[in-house]
Amino acid sequence: MPLSALASLETAAIHNPAGAMGTLLQTLRRLAAGTHLNELAAPEPDQDIEILATRLTATMARIMTNPAIRFDGDAALRFAAIARVSDNLHAVSGFGCSDHILRMLGAGDTEGLLRLGREDREAFTKAWLLFSVDSGLPIDVAALLNTPPPLALLAAMSLISQKPILTEAGHKRREALVSLAARLKPVHLPLSVDHLVLLSAAWMLCSYAGARDKHGIKPVLNKVLRDWGGGIGISDATMPAPRPRLDRPTLLIAAEIMHSNHVQYRYFGQYLRQLRQRFRLVLLTEESQADAPVRSLYDEVHVFKREAEAGYLTKVAAIIKSIAPDMIFWLSVGMRHWGPVLANFRLAPIQFAGLGHSASTFCDTIDYYFTEEGYVGDPSLLSEQLVLLPDDSLIFEKSPHYEPLAPSIRETATPLRVALPSNLLKLNPHFIGVLRRIREKARRPIQFRVFPNVSGLELIATKRVFERHLPGSIVHPVMPYPAYLARLNECDVNLSPFPFGGLHSVVDSLRQGVPVVALEGLDLHARTDSMLLRRLGMPEWLIAQDEEAYIAAALRVIDHDAERVALSRQALALDIDRVLFGDGSTALRRDVVDA
């Protein structure tokens, strides 16, 4: 029987040190691309994931602690781009984390790590790339400021991109990291898609932290993104001389995600119908995103396919220049790796962003931010000039795939089912700690139903987190929307996360008669749920202003069946499909056009 990829790596670690690092990088790259651990072990019989992860991480320890096995050439840079796979491997392994490797390298604390920086640069590099924000070692991330570039920035981006974060200590460490990240220096990065993915991930995921200055790293990353884009041949467009004002100027919609199955279509469909009255609407998106319902919203559609080599983005920029748009509307920036790099170039006289990813871009090339006024708690948190719409102008596009599901309200609930229909990124350890306090104080049994929208190692790691902190929770894998809605329909209340709240999960919940409790903050993404609850006239006490009020509101719904059921009936009486949704037959307002 031929050796499996995993067995080949184990063999190389012992008998072929010269090739071991390259084989490890190939293995991690396959996992980052979605290969299952059991595929790496084939043709061996299927084994428990923990056993396979333990074998792989033990082999990684052997390779990383062998002084004869070094990061040759750009191997360290390539490892940095996929280092977070190591976190989840260690999390699901018998080791639980990579701390044992750091100790073996001599980096058991901040002093040891800095000593390695002076005496053994190879071990120092390995230690930083293996370090996790969830590490139990007393290592201060501020030491990154004394680390030479590009390692400092690569390690910071990698740590900010870690998901899931497993511990309260890890949450605090990431909060500290995003607060000091603005002091890091921009660097030249390899012109690979892997490094762009890492850049874009850190650029977007900093938004899920709680610190007020969490976006301080974006100006640094924007410089790196422009440098990276320039390195593959992207440049600003030549701005046109003054020209006659057309009856329908060209508005290019740059959509990282747009498919009619996605909430981006739901959120922006009616916006686009309004804009098409006044503008020639042109779509730029990936080929997979432009299905028939999407195409029907535009006058012209341009699509592209991702490629393994970074140069494909030069061709995408050329498409934009050939369209010569008068304006570009980025529905989101950060949800795909190509968004942040292209958004950092001036490709139209006017460029603005919307709420697809509800955070400011801090790009010099994005002029305006277009959103409903109820989402804005503090304008100083945005770098763009705000263009505000009245909250009641928000109408969602009906999905052509949506099939109504009869609500199922339980008059009594034991155990009471708490829905957490929140992307994994929003389920931070501090929020989970608040949920634990709610469970401890509740007068009845609670079961948490978790919808993190992840698979593979991330799903396994997420299950471990909830098993540890909220035993008995059901953590669902990625599932089709109808199946998700059926599972959500079985729940009794939705506890919306913070500091990054929900929006479409609030719509889905209320439409099924599931009450929602939210905590309001100042950032755009800390007000999406509260704006919607107010817009629909739900009781103000469901919108907490601090954690204690959030816990009190949650317990009020959980402990009192009559009040919970009354909230459910109030939500159903709103007739959300009529109030919040429209299609091609809906009379169009002019709020978006006039703005």
N, C-alpha and C positions, 0 to 999 in steps of 0.2 A: 504494500500500500504506500503510495507516495506521501511525503510529509505535507502536512497542512501548512498554511502560511504562518500560523502561530508557532507550530513546532519548528519551522525553518528559522524563525526569529530566535527562538530559544536556543537552537543549535548554533546560530551565528554568534550569539552573545558569548558562547563558551569557546567555540572553535574557529571563528572568523572575525576577530575584533576589527579588522580593517574594514569589513563591510557591514558591521552590525549597526552603526548609526544610520547609514543609508536605508537599511532594511527597516529599522524602527520608524524612520520618517515616512517611508512608503506605507507602512501598516497604519500609522496614525492618520495619514492622508486618506486612506480608504475608509476608515471609520468616520472621518469628518465629512466624507462624501455620502455617507449613509449606509455603508456596508455593516451588516449585523455581525456580532461577535461569533455566532455559530458558523457563519460563512467563512470566517478566518480559520476556524478549526476544522472545516471539512477537508478530507472525507471522514474525520473522526465522528463518532456518534454524537448527537446533540447532548450538550452538557449544561449544567446550571450556569447561568450568566455570572454569578458571583465567582464560581470556580475559574471560568475563563478570564474574567477581569483580573483575578488574583494572579493567574499565570502570567498574563501580559504585563501587569504592573511590577511583578517580581523580576521579570526579564528586563523591564525598563530600569529598575534599580541597579541590576547588575551592569547594564551598559553605562548608565550615567555615573556610576561610582568607580568605573575602571579608568584610571589615569591615562591608559594607553588609547582609549577611545575618545576622540576629540571631535569638536564641531569644526570640521574642515570647510574651507571656502565659505559659502553662504548658508551652511547647514543650520547655524544658530538662527539666522533670519527666517529660514523656512520653518524651523521648529516653532518659533514665536507666533507665526501665522496660524498654527493649528494647536497651540499649547493647551487650549481649554478642553480639548478632547481628553487630555490627561487627567484633568480635574474630575470629570464624570467617570472615567475608568476607575480612578482611585476611590471615588465615592461609593461605587457599587461593588468594589472588591472587598476582600477580607481586611485590608489595611485601613480602609475608611478615608485616608488622605495620604498625601505624599510627604508628611513630616519626617518619616523615618529616613527618607532619602536625603533630605536637607541635613539631618543630624549626621548622617554618614559622610556628607560632603564637608561638614564642619560649620554649617550655617544654622546652629541651634538657637541663635538669638541675633538681635541686631548687631551686637559687637562682633560676633563670629562672622556674620555676613560681610560686614565692612572690612574685617581682617582678610577675608578671602579676596576682596577687591584689591587689596594691596599686595597680596602674596601669591594668589593663584587665580588669575583672571578666567581661566577655563572653568574651574569649579564655581566661581562667582557667577558666571553666565548661566551655567546649568541650574544653580540654585534659584536664581531669579525666575527662570523660565518654568521651573517646577513649582514655585511658590503659589499657593492658593490664598485667596482672601479668607477662606475658612480655616486656615492653618491655626493650630493650637499653640504654635511657637510664639514667643514674645518678640516678634519682628515688626518694627515700625515702618509703615509704607513711606514715611517721610524720607527714609534712607534713599529712595529713588532719586531724590533731588541731588544726591552726591554720586550718582551713577552716571558714567559717560553715555552720551547719545551714540548710536540710536537705541541701545539697550534700554535706557530709562523710559523712552516713549513707547517702545514695543511692549515692555513689561506692563506699563500703565494701561495701555490700550487693551492688552490681553486680560488684565485683572478686572477692568471695568466691564469687559464683555462676558465675564463669567456668569453662567446660569445653569442650574439654579444656584443661588446662594443658600447654604445649608444651615448657617448658624447666626445667632444674634451678634456674635463677635465678628463674623464675616461681614454682616450688614454694616456694623459700625466702622469696620476697616475700609469698606468701599466708600462710605460717606466721607471719611477722612481723605481718601484718595481723590475723589472728584473735587474736593475743596482745594487741594494743593496742586491739582493737575495744570492749572493755568500757568504755573511757574516752570513747566517743562519746556524744553526748546524744540522747535520744529526741526525735522531731519529729512534727508533724502531716503526714501524707501525703495526697495526693489520694485520693478515695474511688473508685478505679477498680480493676477486676479486674487490669489489668496491674501496678499497684503492689502489689496483694496477692500476685500471682504472684512478683514480685521479692522481697518480704518473706519469703514462705514458702520460696523457693529458698535465700536466704541462711541462713535459720533451719535448714534441713536440711543444706545442703552444708557448713557449718562442721564437721560431724562427720567429714568425710573428710580433714581436716587431721591433722597428727601431734602438734601442741603439746598439752601437758597441759591448758592453759587455753583450749582451742579453743572451748569452749561459753560463754566469757565474754560473747559478744555476745548470747546468748539472753535474759538478763534485760532488756537494752536493747530488743531486738526485741519481747519480750512486752509491754512497756509500749506500744510503737507499735501492736502488734496489737490490744490492748484499746482504745486510743484510736480506731483505724481502725474496729473493730467497733462501738464506741459511736456513731461518726459516722454509720453506716448504720442505727442503731436497735437493735442487739443489746444486751441487758442480762442481768445475772444473774437467774436464776429466784428467786422467793420460796421460801425453804426451808420445808417443811411443819412444822407443830407435831408433837410426838411422836405417833405413830400405832401401832395394833396391829401386831405382827409377823406378816406373812402367811406361809403355808406355802410359797408360791413368790413371793418379792419380784420386782419387775420390774427386770431387768438389760438396759439398752440397750447394744447393741454398735454403736459408731460405727466404721464400716469405710471408710477412704479407698479401699481396694481389696479386693475380696472374690471376684471371679469364679472359678469352679471351674477355669479355666485358669491361675490365678495361684498363686504360691507362698504367698500369704497364706492361701488356702483350705487348702492342704496343711499349713501349719504349725498353724493354729488349729482345724481341723475337729474333731479329737478333744477339744480343750479345750472347744469349744462343746457337744459331745455330753455331756460330763461336767456342765457348768454347767446344762444344760437339765433335768437330774434335780432340781436344787434351786431353779432360778430360772425365772421366765417370761421367755423370751428374745425380745427385740425387736431387729430389725436396722434401722439407718439407713445408707443408702448411696446412691450414684448409681444411676440406673435401669439403666445399662449393666452394673452389677456383680452384679445379683440374678438370676442364671439359676436354672433349676430345682434343680440340686444344692445351690446356696446356700440357696434358700428352704426346702428340706426340713430345714435345721438349726434353724429358728426357729419360734416360736409366732406371730409377727406380723412383717410386713415393711413398712417405709416407705421410699419411694424419691423422689428428686428429680432434676431435670435442671439442669445448669449453664446459666447465662444470661450474656449479654454485660454486663448491668448488675449492679453489686455488690449491689443490694438483694435479690437472690434469697436471699442468705444470711440475711437477716432472717426470711424465711419458713421456712428450714431450722431456725433457732433456735426459731421458734414451734412447729414440729412436735415438737421435743424437749420443750419445755415442756408441750405438750398430752399427751404420753405420761406425764409426771411420773414419770420413772424413780427407783427407789431408789438405783441405782448406774449409772454409765456406765463402760464398758470401751472405751478407745481401743486397738484392735489395733495401730495405728501413729499417729504424729503427725508430719506433715511430707511425706508422700508425695503429697499433693494440696493445692492452695492453700487449700482451705477448712478443713483440719484444724487448723493452728496458731491460726487466729483463733477458731474455736469452742472449742477446748480451753482458751483463756484466759478463759473465762467459767464461772461456777459454775452449772451446769444440773442438778445432782443433788447430794444430800447427800454422796455418796462418789464420787470419780472416780479412775480408775487407768488406767495405760497398760501396753502389752505390747511384745514384741520385734519387732513388724512393721518399725519403724525403730529399730535397736538403739542408742538414745542417750537420755539423760535429757532431759526437757522443760524443766526449770527454770521451770515454770509454778506459780504459787502455788495454782492451782486443781486441779492434779493431785496427789493425796494419796499414791498408792502406785505402785510399779513391780513388775510381776508377771513373774517370769522364773525359769529354771532356775539353780540355785546355781553351776554350773560356768562360767556366763558372767560372773560377778562377780569381778573381780580387785582392785578397790578401791572399797568402798561410798561413799567420800567423793566420788567422781566423779559421783554422782547426787544430785539434790535431793529425790527422793521417798523415802518409807520403803519399804524392800524387802520384798516378799513372795516367799519363795524356795520353789521346788519341787525335789525330787530329780531329778537328771539322767536317771535311768532312767524317769522318768514321761513323758518326751517321746516321743509317738507321733504320726507324721504321718498325715494323712488321705489315703487313696488317691484319686488323681485319676480321675474317670470317663472321662477322655480318654486315659489313659496306655496305651500299647501296648508291652509288653516288647520289647527289642531284644537279640539275642544278642551277648554281649561278643566282642570281637576282640582277643585278646592276641597281640602280635608277639614271638616268641621272640628275634629280633634286630631292631634298629631302626636303619636308616641312610637318611636322617637320622632322628634321634629327634625325635618330635613332642611339643612342650610345649604343653599346653592352658592358655590364660588365659581361662577362662569367667567373666569378671568385668565387671560394669558399668563403663562408661567412667570413672565417678567414682572408682573404686578404682585405676585405672591411672595413678598419679601418676608424674611424671618421676623421682623418687628410686627408686621401685620398678623402673622401667624401667632405670635405671642399674645396679641390682643384677642384673637379668636379663642385661644386657650383660656384666657381670663373670663371670657363670656361663657364658655362651657362650664367652668368651675362655679360661676355664680348662678347659672340657670337653674330653675326649679324642676326641670324635666330633662330627660335624656335628649342629646343632640347627636345627629349624624351629619357629617360634612360630606357633600357631594362636590367633587373638584373637577373642573373642566379646563386643564392647563394648555390644551391644544399642542401637545408635544408627543414625540414618540422616541423609540430607541433608548439610548443611555439616559437622555434627559428625563424620559418618563420614569425609568427605574429609579433614578436619583430622587425625583419628585415624590414617588411613592415612599421612599425611605424617610424623607423629611416628615411626611404626614404620619407615617407609622410611628415615628419617634415622638412627635409633638402633639398629634391629635389622633391617637389610636382609634381604629374603627372607621376612619374616613374611607370613602370610595373615590379613587382617583381614576378618572376615565381617560382612555387614549384618544387620539384624534379620531373624529367620527364625522360622517356626513351631517349636514345641517338638519335634515328631518330627524335623524336619530338623536342629535344633540337636543333638539327642541322637545322630543318625547321624554328624555331624561330630565331636562329642566322642568318640565310640566309635572314631574313627580315631587318637586320640592315645595317648601312652604314659605321660605323667605330667602332673599338674595342679600348677602352682606357684601356691599361693594368695596373693593380694596382701596387703600390709600398708601402713598400720596398720589399714585397714578390711578385714577378712577375708571369707571366703565362708562360706556355710552350705548352701544348697540346691545350689550347684555342687559341694560336697563330697559330698553325697548322690548327685547324678547321676553323679559321677566314680566313686565307690567301687562303685556299683551296676553300672557297666560294667567294673569291674576296673581302673580307672585310679588308681594311687596318688596321694596328695596330700601335699605338703610345706607346712607352715604356720609362721608366726612368731607367737608368743603375746605379747600385751600386756596392759594393765590394763583398758582400756575394754571394755564389753560387746561391741562390734563387732570387737574385737581378740582375742576368745576363742571366737567361734562355731565356727570350724573346729577349734580345738584341743579344745574340749569334745566335739565329735562324734567326733573321732578317738580320744579316750580312752574315750568311751562304748562305742565299737565294738571296743576292744581292739587298735587298730593300734599298732605299735611307738612308744615314747615318743620315739625319736630323730627321728621325722618332725615333731615339734613343737619348733621352735627357740626359744631364748630371746633370741637376738641375731642380727644380720645375718650374722656370720661362720659361726655354726652353721647358719643357713638355707642359705647358699651351700654349706657342706660337705654337708648333707643332700641338697640338690638334686643335687650332683655324684655323690654316692654312688648315687643312683637312676639318674642319667643314664649314668654310666660303666660300670655293672655290670648286664648283661642278666639274669644269673641272679637277682640280688637283686631287681631290678625285677619280674621275672616271678613270683617267690615272693610279693612284696607283692600283686601282682594276684590271684594265686590265693587268698591269705589274705582279700582283700576279697570275692571272690566266694563264698568258703566261709561268710561271715557270713550269707548269705541275707537281705540288707537288706530285701527286700520283706516278709519274715515278721517280722523283728526290729523294724523301724522304722515299719511302716505298718499302718493299721487302717481299718475302715469301719463301717457301721451294725451289722454282725454281731459286731464286736469287743467282748469283755468290757471294760466300762469300769472304770477305776480311780477313786479318789476324791481323788487328790492335789490336783487343781485346786479341787474343791468345798470340801474341808476347809481349804485355805489361806485 
